[in-house]
């Protein structure tokens, strides 16, 4: 039988594996640096529609500064003679309003006049000194030019021009942000102190050519516990600073402290994205910012000139939620888009005001990060925030709506909906451009002070290594002794070839 002999060095190595740390971070050291290139874009879509063009123009805005109503005064000198007396006139002679707008006539003169349509559409008598709010008025339901005169003084003429207002079209706005984001290690013991800086340029991409809005640069600090990757000061993570950018309507998902949590809740524990504690494998759980992501694949990332392609683990996270509200049974609403959601009479009867509710809403947050298989360093980030909101305002018959321009507003004659839709998509890409770290190693060297002397943590680490060595040697001794005993026992029980035992005594 062949006897297998175990090398003492192999036994010590195997025993050491049982007590060595399970994870390790990149080969960090004082002065270690990494530089990334950031490219972020925001596209925002806004639209406001209604089946009634006039209501849409009032509620959503219009390109024409048209009034919803007008007042016309009648003046005279007490005689209106000889004809034509220029002192007797309508003022202003011409007014322009939108469809469904109303014109009121008031008589400030001492004579009686009429407001008589040339086409027979209306005919009012204006008693003298009649300038109260109960003076005659007429609502124009269709577009056109409506002329009128005074029957008693035919040279007194006026005209009402009624136009169909046009709502504002849907708008699409695009913004972009790009520039370098860098970090370097300025302190290292059981924690890594990082100095993080950026120089970014913000553009209005909707303009032709793109318009540079401003430049931004900043330097801040970030402290990371090496063993857990927890951040005691989140500093300027590659996604954190987007929280302060003027991207309009990003929705509830913000890449800032708290990472989507309302401001009145304390933020959860925060984990750095700059590196992971490897080695990783498919299915590994990785804490990223304030969420738990997982290793869902592997790929090769080409880091470009100077770095080339490297194998990487892909860590991803996605969150989706959707919400919609049916039309409320009650017409009471705390807030609607109209300033005065009351009936035309002006009495604040809430149950006759507009009804507002969220008819559709969704939010999608997607994160995909690539980490080097050998170095555990962040290679690439692709992040997307997509928010969608649709609100519906129902104006019941008899409710009153004001426009964005001067005028008394109009009465809604039949129920009508105003639907407002807003969608914004923010995309972020951050890619490693250069680094002083060894992309083929993840071993952390013993941390040192700025003077180069080992810190107390280093001494503890060295002591731990001696402890590991002692345990390993002890384990190796046990294993070796056990093997020796087994082999010795086997030798005693095996017969020696060529040797016959003596016969037993009779």
TILOLUM-230064 format. One record per residue (C-alpha): residue number from 1; residue in one letter; chain; x negated, z negated, y. Coordinates in steps of 0.1 Angstrom, whole numbers, plus 2048, in hexadecimal, padded with zeros to 3 digits. Layout:
REM TILOLUM-230064
[NUM,A,A,[X,Z,Y]]
...
END
This chain:
REM TILOLUM-230064
[1,X,A,[800,800,800]]
[2,X,A,[7F2,80A,822]]
[3,X,A,[7EE,7ED,83B]]
[4,X,A,[7F8,7F5,85F]]
[5,X,A,[7E0,7E4,878]]
[6,X,A,[7EE,7DC,89B]]
[7,X,A,[7D6,7DF,8B9]]
[8,X,A,[7D4,7BF,8CD]]
[9,X,A,[7D6,7D4,8ED]]
[10,X,A,[7F6,7E5,8E2]]
[11,X,A,[805,7C3,8DA]]
[12,X,A,[7FC,7B5,8FC]]
[13,X,A,[80A,7D5,90D]]
[14,X,A,[82B,7D2,8FA]]
[15,X,A,[82E,7AE,902]]
[16,X,A,[827,7B4,927]]
[17,X,A,[844,7CD,928]]
[18,X,A,[85C,7B2,91E]]
[19,X,A,[854,79D,93D]]
[20,X,A,[84B,7B8,957]]
[21,X,A,[863,7BF,974]]
[22,X,A,[87F,7D8,96C]]
[23,X,A,[87F,7EA,98E]]
[24,X,A,[865,7F5,9A8]]
[25,X,A,[868,805,9CA]]
[26,X,A,[852,820,9DA]]
[27,X,A,[82D,81A,9E0]]
[28,X,A,[832,80A,A02]]
[29,X,A,[815,7FD,A17]]
[30,X,A,[80E,7F4,A3B]]
[31,X,A,[80F,814,A4F]]
[32,X,A,[824,827,A35]]
[33,X,A,[838,842,A47]]
[34,X,A,[854,85A,A3F]]
[35,X,A,[863,875,A56]]
[36,X,A,[885,885,A52]]
[37,X,A,[897,8A1,A63]]
[38,X,A,[8BB,89B,A6D]]
[39,X,A,[8D6,8B5,A71]]
[40,X,A,[8FA,8AA,A77]]
[41,X,A,[919,8BD,A82]]
[42,X,A,[93C,8B4,A8C]]
[43,X,A,[959,8CC,A8B]]
[44,X,A,[97A,8C1,A9A]]
[45,X,A,[99C,8D2,A98]]
[46,X,A,[9B9,8C8,AAE]]
[47,X,A,[9DC,8D7,AAF]]
[48,X,A,[9FE,8CE,ABD]]
[49,X,A,[A1D,8E1,AB5]]
[50,X,A,[A43,8E0,AB8]]
[51,X,A,[A5F,8F9,AAF]]
[52,X,A,[A6A,8F6,AD4]]
[53,X,A,[A50,906,AEA]]
[54,X,A,[A5A,8F3,B08]]
[55,X,A,[A58,8D2,AF6]]
[56,X,A,[A36,8DC,AE8]]
[57,X,A,[A29,8E5,B0B]]
[58,X,A,[A35,8C4,B19]]
[59,X,A,[A29,8AE,AFC]]
[60,X,A,[A09,8C1,AF3]]
[61,X,A,[9FE,8CF,B14]]
[62,X,A,[A00,8F2,B23]]
[63,X,A,[9E8,909,B34]]
[64,X,A,[A00,90E,B52]]
[65,X,A,[A05,8F3,B6C]]
[66,X,A,[A2B,8F7,B6C]]
[67,X,A,[A43,8DD,B77]]
[68,X,A,[A60,8D0,B62]]
[69,X,A,[A76,8CD,B80]]
[70,X,A,[A77,8D1,BA6]]
[71,X,A,[A8A,8C5,BC5]]
[72,X,A,[A97,8DD,BDF]]
[73,X,A,[AA1,8D0,C02]]
[74,X,A,[ABA,8E0,C1A]]
[75,X,A,[AB2,8DD,C3F]]
[76,X,A,[AC5,8E8,C5F]]
[77,X,A,[AC5,8E1,C84]]
[78,X,A,[AEA,8D8,C85]]
[79,X,A,[AF5,8FB,C90]]
[80,X,A,[AE6,916,C7A]]
[81,X,A,[AEC,92F,C96]]
[82,X,A,[AE7,949,CA2]]
[83,X,A,[AE2,958,C80]]
[84,X,A,[AC9,959,C71]]
[85,X,A,[ABE,937,C7C]]
[86,X,A,[A9B,930,C6E]]
[87,X,A,[AA1,90B,C70]]
[88,X,A,[ABB,90E,C54]]
[89,X,A,[AA9,914,C33]]
[90,X,A,[AA2,908,C10]]
[91,X,A,[A81,8F7,C0C]]
[92,X,A,[A6D,902,BF8]]
[93,X,A,[A7D,924,BF6]]
[94,X,A,[A6D,92B,BD4]]
[95,X,A,[A67,912,BB8]]
[96,X,A,[A59,918,B95]]
[97,X,A,[A63,903,B77]]
[98,X,A,[A61,906,B51]]
[99,X,A,[A7E,90E,B3A]]
[100,X,A,[A95,8EF,B37]]
[101,X,A,[A89,8E4,B59]]
[102,X,A,[AA1,8D7,B73]]
[103,X,A,[AA4,8DE,B98]]
[104,X,A,[AB6,8C5,BB0]]
[105,X,A,[AC2,8CF,BD2]]
[106,X,A,[AC5,8B5,BEF]]
[107,X,A,[AD4,8BB,C11]]
[108,X,A,[AC1,8AA,C2E]]
[109,X,A,[AD5,8BE,C48]]
[110,X,A,[AF4,8B5,C5C]]
[111,X,A,[B07,8D4,C50]]
[112,X,A,[B17,8DC,C2E]]
[113,X,A,[B06,8F7,C19]]
[114,X,A,[B0A,906,BF7]]
[115,X,A,[AF2,90F,BDB]]
[116,X,A,[B01,92F,BCD]]
[117,X,A,[AF0,943,BB1]]
[118,X,A,[AEE,968,BB8]]
[119,X,A,[AF7,96E,B93]]
[120,X,A,[B13,953,B91]]
[121,X,A,[AFE,93B,B7C]]
[122,X,A,[B05,91E,B93]]
[123,X,A,[B17,915,BB3]]
[124,X,A,[B14,8F4,BC4]]
[125,X,A,[B20,8E6,BE6]]
[126,X,A,[B08,8D0,BF8]]
[127,X,A,[B1A,8B8,C10]]
[128,X,A,[B06,8AF,C2F]]
[129,X,A,[AED,893,C2D]]
[130,X,A,[AEF,893,C07]]
[131,X,A,[ACC,88A,BFB]]
[132,X,A,[AD4,871,BE0]]
[133,X,A,[AC9,873,BBC]]
[134,X,A,[AEC,87E,BB3]]
[135,X,A,[AE8,89E,BC5]]
[136,X,A,[AF0,8BF,BB2]]
[137,X,A,[AD7,8CB,B98]]
[138,X,A,[AD4,8E6,B7F]]
[139,X,A,[AC0,8EA,B5E]]
[140,X,A,[AB3,90C,B56]]
[141,X,A,[AB4,914,B31]]
[142,X,A,[AA3,936,B32]]
[143,X,A,[A86,947,B43]]
[144,X,A,[A8C,95E,B61]]
[145,X,A,[A8F,960,B87]]
[146,X,A,[AAF,950,B95]]
[147,X,A,[AB7,957,BB9]]
[148,X,A,[AD1,945,BCD]]
[149,X,A,[ADF,942,BF1]]
[150,X,A,[AF6,92D,C08]]
[151,X,A,[B19,93C,C0C]]
[152,X,A,[B1D,92D,C2F]]
[153,X,A,[AFB,93A,C3B]]
[154,X,A,[AF2,959,C26]]
[155,X,A,[ACF,95C,C34]]
[156,X,A,[AC6,93B,C23]]
[157,X,A,[AB7,947,C02]]
[158,X,A,[AA3,938,BE6]]
[159,X,A,[A95,940,BC3]]
[160,X,A,[A8E,92D,BA3]]
[161,X,A,[A74,93D,B8C]]
[162,X,A,[A77,930,B69]]
[163,X,A,[A5A,936,B51]]
[164,X,A,[A55,92F,B2C]]
[165,X,A,[A38,917,B2A]]
[166,X,A,[A1D,91E,B10]]
[167,X,A,[A0F,901,AFB]]
[168,X,A,[9E9,8FD,AF9]]
[169,X,A,[9DA,90F,ADA]]
[170,X,A,[9C9,8FC,ABF]]
[171,X,A,[9A6,8F2,AC8]]
[172,X,A,[986,8F1,AB2]]
[173,X,A,[968,8DE,ABF]]
[174,X,A,[946,8DE,AB0]]
[175,X,A,[928,8C7,AB7]]
[176,X,A,[906,8C4,AA7]]
[177,X,A,[8EA,8AB,AA6]]
[178,X,A,[8C6,8B0,A9A]]
[179,X,A,[8A3,8A2,A9C]]
[180,X,A,[88A,88C,A8A]]
[181,X,A,[890,86A,A7C]]
[182,X,A,[871,856,A72]]
[183,X,A,[868,834,A64]]
[184,X,A,[847,822,A5D]]
[185,X,A,[83E,801,A4E]]
[186,X,A,[832,7E7,A68]]
[187,X,A,[834,7C8,A52]]
[188,X,A,[834,7C2,A2C]]
[189,X,A,[837,7A4,A16]]
[190,X,A,[856,79D,A01]]
[191,X,A,[868,7B1,A1C]]
[192,X,A,[860,7D2,A2D]]
[193,X,A,[862,7D3,A53]]
[194,X,A,[869,7F7,A5E]]
[195,X,A,[867,806,A80]]
[196,X,A,[881,822,A81]]
[197,X,A,[882,83C,A9D]]
[198,X,A,[894,85C,AA5]]
[199,X,A,[894,878,ABF]]
[200,X,A,[8B5,88B,ABE]]
[201,X,A,[8C6,8A6,AD1]]
[202,X,A,[8EC,8A9,AD4]]
[203,X,A,[8FC,8CB,AD9]]
[204,X,A,[91F,8D9,AE0]]
[205,X,A,[91F,8F4,AC7]]
[206,X,A,[941,901,AD2]]
[207,X,A,[931,90F,AF2]]
[208,X,A,[921,931,AF4]]
[209,X,A,[904,92D,AF3]]
[210,X,A,[903,90A,AE5]]
[211,X,A,[901,8F0,B01]]
[212,X,A,[8E9,8D4,AFF]]
[213,X,A,[8FB,8B4,B09]]
[214,X,A,[8DF,89A,B08]]
[215,X,A,[8C0,88E,AF6]]
[216,X,A,[8BE,86C,AE5]]
[217,X,A,[8A0,858,AD9]]
[218,X,A,[89D,835,ACD]]
[219,X,A,[887,81D,AB9]]
[220,X,A,[894,7FF,AA6]]
[221,X,A,[88B,7E8,A89]]
[222,X,A,[897,7E5,A66]]
[223,X,A,[88F,7CA,A4C]]
[224,X,A,[893,7D1,A27]]
[225,X,A,[88F,7B8,A0A]]
[226,X,A,[87A,7CA,9F1]]
[227,X,A,[889,7BA,9D2]]
[228,X,A,[8AD,7C1,9DB]]
[229,X,A,[8AC,7DC,9F6]]
[230,X,A,[8C3,7C7,A0B]]
[231,X,A,[8BF,7CA,A31]]
[232,X,A,[8BE,7AC,A47]]
[233,X,A,[8BF,7C2,A65]]
[234,X,A,[8CE,7E5,A5E]]
[235,X,A,[8BC,7F4,A7B]]
[236,X,A,[8BD,81A,A7C]]
[237,X,A,[8C6,826,A5A]]
[238,X,A,[8C9,84C,A59]]
[239,X,A,[8EF,849,A5B]]
[240,X,A,[8F3,82A,A6F]]
[241,X,A,[8EB,838,A91]]
[242,X,A,[907,852,A8E]]
[243,X,A,[91E,835,A96]]
[244,X,A,[914,836,ABA]]
[245,X,A,[916,85C,ABF]]
[246,X,A,[932,86B,AD3]]
[247,X,A,[941,87E,AB6]]
[248,X,A,[966,87D,ABF]]
[249,X,A,[980,872,AA5]]
[250,X,A,[969,86C,A87]]
[251,X,A,[984,858,A77]]
[252,X,A,[982,836,A66]]
[253,X,A,[962,83E,A53]]
[254,X,A,[945,836,A6A]]
[255,X,A,[920,836,A5F]]
[256,X,A,[91A,816,A73]]
[257,X,A,[916,7F1,A6A]]
[258,X,A,[933,7E9,A54]]
[259,X,A,[935,80D,A49]]
[260,X,A,[95A,813,A4E]]
[261,X,A,[964,7EE,A4F]]
[262,X,A,[97A,7E3,A6C]]
[263,X,A,[968,7D1,A87]]
[264,X,A,[97A,7B0,A81]]
[265,X,A,[96D,7AD,A5E]]
[266,X,A,[949,7A2,A58]]
[267,X,A,[934,7BF,A4A]]
[268,X,A,[92A,7BD,A25]]
[269,X,A,[907,7BC,A18]]
[270,X,A,[8F3,7DA,A24]]
[271,X,A,[8DA,7ED,A0F]]
[272,X,A,[8BF,805,A1B]]
[273,X,A,[8C1,82A,A13]]
[274,X,A,[89C,831,A18]]
[275,X,A,[893,82A,9F4]]
[276,X,A,[8A0,81C,9D3]]
[277,X,A,[891,804,9BB]]
[278,X,A,[88B,819,99C]]
[279,X,A,[887,826,983]]
[280,X,A,[8AA,834,983]]
[281,X,A,[8BE,846,967]]
[282,X,A,[8DF,858,964]]
[283,X,A,[8FB,83F,96B]]
[284,X,A,[8E5,826,97E]]
[285,X,A,[8F8,813,999]]
[286,X,A,[8E7,815,9BB]]
[287,X,A,[8F2,801,9DA]]
[288,X,A,[8F2,818,9F8]]
[289,X,A,[8FA,80A,A1B]]
[290,X,A,[91A,7F7,A12]]
[291,X,A,[926,80A,9F4]]
[292,X,A,[91C,80C,9CF]]
[293,X,A,[912,82F,9C5]]
[294,X,A,[906,83C,9A4]]
[295,X,A,[8EC,854,996]]
[296,X,A,[901,873,98C]]
[297,X,A,[8E7,88E,987]]
[298,X,A,[8C4,89A,98C]]
[299,X,A,[8B5,8B8,99E]]
[300,X,A,[896,8C6,9AE]]
[301,X,A,[893,8C2,9D4]]
[302,X,A,[87D,8D9,9E7]]
[303,X,A,[86F,8C5,A04]]
[304,X,A,[85E,8E3,A13]]
[305,X,A,[83B,8E8,A21]]
[306,X,A,[822,8CD,A18]]
[307,X,A,[839,8BB,9FF]]
[308,X,A,[847,8D6,9E8]]
[309,X,A,[861,8D1,9CD]]
[310,X,A,[866,8AF,9BC]]
[311,X,A,[87E,8A3,9A1]]
[312,X,A,[899,88C,9AE]]
[313,X,A,[8B6,877,9A3]]
[314,X,A,[8D7,87F,9B5]]
[315,X,A,[8EA,85F,9C0]]
[316,X,A,[90D,865,9CC]]
[317,X,A,[92C,853,9D9]]
[318,X,A,[94F,860,9E3]]
[319,X,A,[96D,84F,9F1]]
[320,X,A,[98F,860,9F8]]
[321,X,A,[9AF,851,A05]]
[322,X,A,[9CF,860,A11]]
[323,X,A,[9ED,852,A23]]
[324,X,A,[A0F,85F,A30]]
[325,X,A,[A2D,84F,A3F]]
[326,X,A,[A51,85A,A3C]]
[327,X,A,[A67,85C,A5A]]
[328,X,A,[A6F,838,A65]]
[329,X,A,[A93,82E,A61]]
[330,X,A,[A92,81C,A83]]
[331,X,A,[A8C,830,AA2]]
[332,X,A,[A79,814,AB3]]
[333,X,A,[A54,81C,AB7]]
[334,X,A,[A38,807,AC6]]
[335,X,A,[A26,826,AD4]]
[336,X,A,[A2E,84A,AD8]]
[337,X,A,[A1B,865,AEA]]
[338,X,A,[A34,868,B06]]
[339,X,A,[A30,850,B23]]
[340,X,A,[A55,849,B27]]
[341,X,A,[A68,84E,B06]]
[342,X,A,[A89,845,B15]]
[343,X,A,[AAA,858,B1B]]
[344,X,A,[AAE,86D,B3A]]
[345,X,A,[AC3,851,B4A]]
[346,X,A,[AA3,83D,B4D]]
[347,X,A,[AB1,81F,B3A]]
[348,X,A,[A98,811,B21]]
[349,X,A,[AAD,814,B02]]
[350,X,A,[A92,814,AE6]]
[351,X,A,[AA9,821,ACB]]
[352,X,A,[AAC,842,ADE]]
[353,X,A,[A87,848,AE3]]
[354,X,A,[A70,85D,ACE]]
[355,X,A,[A66,854,AAB]]
[356,X,A,[A41,855,AA2]]
[357,X,A,[A31,852,A80]]
[358,X,A,[A13,85E,A6C]]
[359,X,A,[A1F,87B,A57]]
[360,X,A,[9FD,881,A46]]
[361,X,A,[9DA,872,A45]]
[362,X,A,[9BC,874,A2F]]
[363,X,A,[997,86A,A30]]
[364,X,A,[97B,876,A1A]]
[365,X,A,[958,867,A19]]
[366,X,A,[93D,878,A04]]
[367,X,A,[919,86D,A00]]
[368,X,A,[8FE,87F,9EC]]
[369,X,A,[8DA,872,9ED]]
[370,X,A,[8BC,87F,9DA]]
[371,X,A,[8A0,866,9D0]]
[372,X,A,[87E,870,9C2]]
[373,X,A,[87C,869,99C]]
[374,X,A,[858,85E,99F]]
[375,X,A,[857,84F,9C2]]
[376,X,A,[87B,841,9C7]]
[377,X,A,[879,84E,9EB]]
[378,X,A,[897,85D,9FD]]
[379,X,A,[893,883,9FC]]
[380,X,A,[8B4,890,A09]]
[381,X,A,[8D6,884,A16]]
[382,X,A,[8F6,898,A18]]
[383,X,A,[914,885,A26]]
[384,X,A,[936,891,A30]]
[385,X,A,[953,880,A42]]
[386,X,A,[974,892,A43]]
[387,X,A,[992,883,A55]]
[388,X,A,[9B4,891,A59]]
[389,X,A,[9D2,883,A6C]]
[390,X,A,[9F4,891,A73]]
[391,X,A,[A0D,87F,A88]]
[392,X,A,[A31,889,A8F]]
[393,X,A,[A46,87F,AAD]]
[394,X,A,[A6B,885,AAA]]
[395,X,A,[A7E,888,ACB]]
[396,X,A,[AA3,882,AC5]]
[397,X,A,[ABE,893,ADA]]
[398,X,A,[AC1,881,AFC]]
[399,X,A,[A9E,874,AFE]]
[400,X,A,[A88,87C,B1C]]
[401,X,A,[A66,88C,B1C]]
[402,X,A,[A4D,88F,B38]]
[403,X,A,[A33,8AB,B3B]]
[404,X,A,[A0F,8A9,B46]]
[405,X,A,[A17,8B7,B68]]
[406,X,A,[A2D,8AD,B85]]
[407,X,A,[A52,8AC,B7E]]
[408,X,A,[A6F,895,B73]]
[409,X,A,[A6C,8A0,B4F]]
[410,X,A,[A87,8AF,B39]]
[411,X,A,[AA3,8A2,B22]]
[412,X,A,[AA0,8AB,AFE]]
[413,X,A,[AC0,8BD,AF5]]
[414,X,A,[ABC,8BD,ACF]]
[415,X,A,[AA5,8AB,AB8]]
[416,X,A,[A82,8BA,AB6]]
[417,X,A,[A60,8B0,AA6]]
[418,X,A,[A3E,8B1,AB5]]
[419,X,A,[A22,8B2,A9B]]
[420,X,A,[9FE,8A9,AA4]]
[421,X,A,[9E2,8B2,A8C]]
[422,X,A,[9BE,8A7,A8F]]
[423,X,A,[9A2,8AD,A76]]
[424,X,A,[97D,8A6,A7A]]
[425,X,A,[961,8AC,A61]]
[426,X,A,[93F,89C,A67]]
[427,X,A,[922,8A9,A51]]
[428,X,A,[8FF,898,A50]]
[429,X,A,[8E0,8A5,A40]]
[430,X,A,[8BF,891,A40]]
[431,X,A,[8A1,89F,A2E]]
[432,X,A,[87E,892,A29]]
[433,X,A,[865,8A6,A3D]]
[434,X,A,[844,892,A38]]
[435,X,A,[838,871,A2B]]
[436,X,A,[818,85E,A25]]
[437,X,A,[826,84F,A04]]
[438,X,A,[81A,85A,9E2]]
[439,X,A,[838,86D,9D4]]
[440,X,A,[82B,869,9B1]]
[441,X,A,[82A,843,9B1]]
[442,X,A,[842,826,9B5]]
[443,X,A,[82A,808,9B1]]
[444,X,A,[82B,7F0,9CE]]
[445,X,A,[807,7E3,9D6]]
[446,X,A,[802,7BE,9DD]]
[447,X,A,[80F,7B8,A00]]
[448,X,A,[7F6,7AD,A1A]]
[449,X,A,[7F6,79F,A3D]]
[450,X,A,[7EA,7B3,A5B]]
[451,X,A,[7C7,7A4,A56]]
[452,X,A,[7C5,7B2,A32]]
[453,X,A,[7C7,790,A21]]
[454,X,A,[7E0,78A,A05]]
[455,X,A,[7FF,778,A11]]
[456,X,A,[80D,75A,9FF]]
[457,X,A,[825,772,9EE]]
[458,X,A,[807,786,9E2]]
[459,X,A,[7F8,766,9D3]]
[460,X,A,[819,75F,9C2]]
[461,X,A,[819,783,9B5]]
[462,X,A,[7F6,77E,9A8]]
[463,X,A,[800,75D,998]]
[464,X,A,[81D,76F,989]]
[465,X,A,[806,789,97A]]
[466,X,A,[7F1,76E,96A]]
[467,X,A,[810,75E,95D]]
[468,X,A,[81B,77F,94F]]
[469,X,A,[7F8,783,93F]]
[470,X,A,[7F9,760,930]]
[471,X,A,[81C,766,922]]
[472,X,A,[811,788,915]]
[473,X,A,[7F2,779,905]]
[474,X,A,[807,75D,8F5]]
[475,X,A,[820,777,8E9]]
[476,X,A,[804,78C,8DC]]
[477,X,A,[7F6,76E,8CA]]
[478,X,A,[817,766,8B9]]
[479,X,A,[81C,78A,8AF]]
[480,X,A,[7F8,78D,8A2]]
[481,X,A,[7FA,76C,88F]]
[482,X,A,[81B,777,87F]]
[483,X,A,[80C,798,874]]
[484,X,A,[7ED,786,866]]
[485,X,A,[803,76E,852]]
[486,X,A,[818,78A,844]]
[487,X,A,[7FA,79E,83A]]
[488,X,A,[7E9,780,82A]]
[489,X,A,[808,778,816]]
[490,X,A,[80B,79C,80A]]
[491,X,A,[7E7,79C,7FF]]
[492,X,A,[7EC,77D,7EA]]
[493,X,A,[809,78B,7D8]]
[494,X,A,[7FB,7AD,7D1]]
[495,X,A,[7E7,7B2,7B0]]
[496,X,A,[7C3,7BE,7B2]]
[497,X,A,[7BE,7E0,7A2]]
[498,X,A,[7A7,7DF,783]]
[499,X,A,[7AC,7B9,77D]]
[500,X,A,[7C2,7AC,760]]
[501,X,A,[7CD,788,760]]
[502,X,A,[7C3,773,742]]
[503,X,A,[7DC,76F,727]]
[504,X,A,[7F0,74F,728]]
[505,X,A,[7E9,733,711]]
[506,X,A,[7FD,732,6F0]]
END
